[in-house]
Amino acid sequence: MLAFKPLIKEVVEGEVVEITDFGAFISLGPLDALAHKSQILDDVLMYDGRRGALIGKETKRILERGDHVRARIITISTSMSNKIMRIGVTMRQPFLGKLEWIKEDLERIYGKPKKKK
């Protein structure tokens, strides 16, 4: 049996399973979370329905299905009548977001890691 009890402020990693005009759904294993487009980047996001992606207007960063992300849980709501749990996450904090973006940000701050000989 798999058990997962999400906690407010917990940092989680998951895979983007769906992109909509209002945000991204992220699989956290047994549950999905929603990252509203206002909680993905410090940028205006445009929805490309043909591509199924959210694209940053200034940064040109792209979030699409299959991307792996790191996020922080900010809301959890449950409905006792139909036993559904809704999880809201943010990726607008330092070292959160698409794993590729985090790597780029770290390299920009600290420089690229030196290769071992």
N, C-alpha and C positions, 0 to 999 in steps of 0.2 A: 504494500500500500504506500502510495506517495502522498506526503503531507507537505503543505506549504502554507504558512500563515504570514502574509505580508504585514510589514510594520511601517508606520509613518516614518519618514526620513531614511528608510533603508535604501541603500544603493544596490541596484539589481542590474543584471545584464540579460539581454534577450535578443530575439530576431524580429525584424519588422515583417509582419505577415500581411498587412494591408495598408494602402495609402488612400486617403480620401481628401476631398477639398478642405476638410476642417482639421485634419491631423493624421497621425499614424497609429495603427494598432500594433502592439509589440507582444509577442509570445514570451511569457515568463515561465514556461513549462506548462503546468496544469491550468494556468489562468492567463488571460490577455489583459493588457493595460492600454490606456489611451494617452498619447502625448498630443495635446491640442497644439495646433500649429503655432500658437503664441508661446508655447513652452518648449519649442525645438531649438531655435537659434535666436541670437540677438540680431535679427535681420527680418525683413519682410519676406515671407515665403509665398511663392507663386505655385499654384497647382497645375501640373501638366498631366491632364487626363489621358492623353494618348500614350504617354510614357509611363503613367502611373507613378509620378514622382513629385516631391516637393523640392523647389529650387530656390535658394537664397538670392534675392534681387541684387544685393551688393557683393556678397561673398562668392556667389555661384556654387555654393556647396549643395550637393544633391543627396536627398534621402529617398531610397526606393526599397521595394520589397526584396527581402533577402539580406539586407544590411544588418550588421550586428551593432548593437548600441548599449551604452551604459546610461542608466537613468536613476533618479531619486523618486521614491514614492512620496507624493504630496497629499493625496486624498484616497480614502477607502470608504465606500458606502455599500451597505448591504440592504437587500430587500427580503424581509422575512416571508412575505407572501409567496414569492416565486424563487426564493433561495439563490438569488443572483448577487454576485459581488462585483462591484465596479471599482477599478483602480485607475487613478490618475497619476501621471508621472511628469517630471520636468527634466529637460536636458540643457537648461539655460544656466547652469552653474559651472564653475571651472572643472575641467577634467571629466565632464559628462558629454554625452552625444555619441555620434557615430564613432566607432573605435578608430577608424582612419583619421578623423578630425582630431581626436585626442593625441594621436601620434604626431600629426603635423604641428599641433600647438606645442607639444613638449619639445620637438626639434627646433621650433622657432625660439622658444625660451632658453633652452639649454644647449642647443646645437646638436648636430647629428652625432650619434654614438660612433666612436672610433672602432674600426674593425681590428680584431685581434689577428696577429700574424701567425 
